[in-house]
Amino acid sequence: MKRVQLVLGDITSLEVDVIVNAANNSLMGGSGVDGAIHHAGGPQILEECMAIRKRQGGCPTGEAVITTGGNLKAKFVIHTVGPVWSGNDREEEERLLGNAYRNSLLLAVSNMVKTIAFPSISTGTYRFPKKRAAEIAIHEVEVFLAKDDSLQQVIFCCFDQKNFDIYMELLGP
């Protein structure tokens, strides 16, 4: 089995150790994948996010926090905050997106998970260019996996055909 896989579908339905949530800084749920994960996972995820907020005041852009999976098939949810794309500081926005993937992977490994699934972070409401976001995501995962052998599988889960096609082109057969 390839360590990096691509699927088209709903990340909330995947049977993996951890799914990654493209969260906002408040961790209180939102639209897109964030809303879907909070809805499918139930109130336990929100309660744990509220405890994190109380402890540290939310989650800074590029950082990641972990909660249980609530009612999801996944054991855990890693909530990471990608940057809002403005294009005014492209280098910083790209660095922060890379950090979101890297910090999610580090948090997964520190929690001894073997399988992780990522959505396409920052490409919805946050308007990050889809192809550039996919390039950054794939790069960060490949660099991480070259140094780490504890993760058995990383899945890129695309909700829409456009993102799926971009990842398919970049990952190859």
MARVOLUM-505705 format. One line per field, with one value per residue (C-alpha): residue number from 1; residue in one letter; x, y, z. Coordinates in pm, whole numbers, plus 32768, in hexadecimal, padded with zeros to 4 digits. Layout:
N
i <- (NUM;...)
aa <- (A;...)
x <- (X;...)
y <- (Y;...)
z <- (Z;...)
! end
This chain:
173
i <- (1;2;3;4;5;6;7;8;9;10;11;12;13;14;15;16;17;18;19;20;21;22;23;24;25;26;27;28;29;30;31;32;33;34;35;36;37;38;39;40;41;42;43;44;45;46;47;48;49;50;51;52;53;54;55;56;57;58;59;60;61;62;63;64;65;66;67;68;69;70;71;72;73;74;75;76;77;78;79;80;81;82;83;84;85;86;87;88;89;90;91;92;93;94;95;96;97;98;99;100;101;102;103;104;105;106;107;108;109;110;111;112;113;114;115;116;117;118;119;120;121;122;123;124;125;126;127;128;129;130;131;132;133;134;135;136;137;138;139;140;141;142;143;144;145;146;147;148;149;150;151;152;153;154;155;156;157;158;159;160;161;162;163;164;165;166;167;168;169;170;171;172;173)
aa <- (M;K;R;V;Q;L;V;L;G;D;I;T;S;L;E;V;D;V;I;V;N;A;A;N;N;S;L;M;G;G;S;G;V;D;G;A;I;H;H;A;G;G;P;Q;I;L;E;E;C;M;A;I;R;K;R;Q;G;G;C;P;T;G;E;A;V;I;T;T;G;G;N;L;K;A;K;F;V;I;H;T;V;G;P;V;W;S;G;N;D;R;E;E;E;E;R;L;L;G;N;A;Y;R;N;S;L;L;L;A;V;S;N;M;V;K;T;I;A;F;P;S;I;S;T;G;T;Y;R;F;P;K;K;R;A;A;E;I;A;I;H;E;V;E;V;F;L;A;K;D;D;S;L;Q;Q;V;I;F;C;C;F;D;Q;K;N;F;D;I;Y;M;E;L;L;G;P)
x <- (8000;807D;80B8;8015;7EBA;7DB3;7C3C;7B0E;7A00;7995;7AB3;79C0;7974;7ADB;7B52;7CA6;7D4F;7D35;7C8F;7D0C;7C18;7C51;7BE7;7BD4;7C93;7B6B;7B46;79CE;796B;791A;78C4;794C;7A13;7A22;78A7;7886;797D;78D8;7780;77E2;78BF;77BA;77CE;78FE;79E6;795B;7978;7AE7;7B24;7A87;7B73;7C9D;7C20;7C00;7D61;7E16;7D25;7CEC;7DE1;7ED3;7EF3;7FE4;7FC2;7EFA;7E3D;7D9E;7C4F;7BA7;7AD5;7989;788C;7978;7A1A;7B6A;7BF8;7C77;7C4A;7D74;7CFC;7DEC;7DC4;7E37;7E6F;7D6D;7DF3;7E1A;7F42;7FDC;80DF;80EF;822F;81A0;8052;8107;81E4;80B4;8003;813A;8143;7FD7;802A;8176;80E9;7FC4;80B3;818B;8058;7FDE;812B;8141;7FEC;8067;7F6F;7FB5;7EBB;7E5D;7D79;7D95;7C96;7D0E;7D62;7D16;7C8C;7B1D;7AAE;7C1B;7C4F;7DB2;7DFC;7DA5;7ED0;7FD1;7F2C;7F40;80AF;80FC;8032;80DB;8234;8206;8183;829B;83AA;8310;82EA;8453;84C0;83AB;8348;823D;8122;80A6;7FB0;7F68;7E29;7DD4;7C58;7BC3;7A56;7A38;7AA9;7B7A;7C60;7C69;7CDB;7DEC;7E71;7E5A;7F2B;8031;8045;803C;7FBA)
y <- (8000;815B;8239;8362;832F;8407;83E4;84A7;84BF;8529;8531;84FC;839C;831F;820A;8291;82DE;8457;8547;86A9;87C7;890B;89D5;8B46;8BF2;8BE1;8A63;8A95;89FB;8AAC;8A60;895F;883B;88DF;88E8;8788;86FA;87AA;8738;85CD;85B6;8638;8715;866B;8709;8865;8831;87D1;88F9;89DF;8951;8993;8AF7;8B2C;8AA7;8B55;8C41;8B87;8B0F;8BF6;8BDF;8ACB;8A15;88DE;884D;86F8;867E;852D;84CD;84D6;8419;83FE;82B9;8365;8351;84B7;8602;86E5;8849;8923;8A85;8ADA;8C3C;8D16;8D5E;8ECA;8EAB;8FDF;8F12;8DD5;8D55;8D74;8CD9;8BB2;8B89;8B84;8A81;89A6;89CD;895D;8813;87E0;8829;8741;8628;8667;8662;851F;8472;84EF;844B;8305;82F9;8229;82B8;8423;84CB;8634;870F;881E;8925;8A96;8A60;8A9F;8BD4;8C39;8C4C;8BBC;8B62;89F0;897C;8A34;89B3;884E;887B;88F3;87D9;86C9;875D;8770;860A;857F;8632;85B8;844F;8448;847F;83C3;8258;8249;82C9;81AE;826F;83D9;8416;8552;855A;8646;86A4;8727;86AE;87E3;87AF;8638;8674;8763;8668;854E;8619;866D;8513;844D;82E9)
z <- (8000;7FA8;80D5;8025;7F99;7EF6;7F20;7EAC;7FB4;810D;8208;832A;82AE;82A0;8388;83EB;8535;8501;8413;83F1;840D;834E;847D;84C6;85DE;86CB;86B0;86D1;8584;8445;82DE;81ED;8278;83D0;83EC;8361;845F;8585;850D;84D0;8605;86F4;8828;88C4;87C1;8802;897B;8958;886F;8972;8A7C;8995;895D;8AD2;8B08;89E9;893D;87F7;86F1;863B;84C0;8460;85AD;8609;8733;8769;87EC;87F1;86C5;877A;86A5;857B;8509;8542;86A3;8699;85E7;85B5;858C;84C8;844E;82F2;827A;81D3;8074;801C;7F30;7FD3;8091;7FC5;8066;81C7;8162;80C2;81F6;82DC;8203;820B;8385;839F;82F0;83A3;84FE;84BD;845F;8592;8674;85D2;860C;8773;87AC;8713;85F6;84C0;83C7;8382;8286;8214;8165;807B;8182;813D;7FDC;8029;80E7;811D;7F9E;7F90;7E22;7E05;7D3B;7E0D;7F4D;7EC8;7E6C;7FCE;806D;7FA0;7FD9;8153;8166;808B;8153;8299;8228;81AF;831A;83D1;83B0;84C0;83E3;830A;8235;81DA;8118;805A;805D;7F5D;7F7D;7E1A;7CC6;7C7B;7DA8;7D65;7BFE;7C74;7D71;7C71;7B7C;7C84;7D25;7BE2;7BBF)
! end
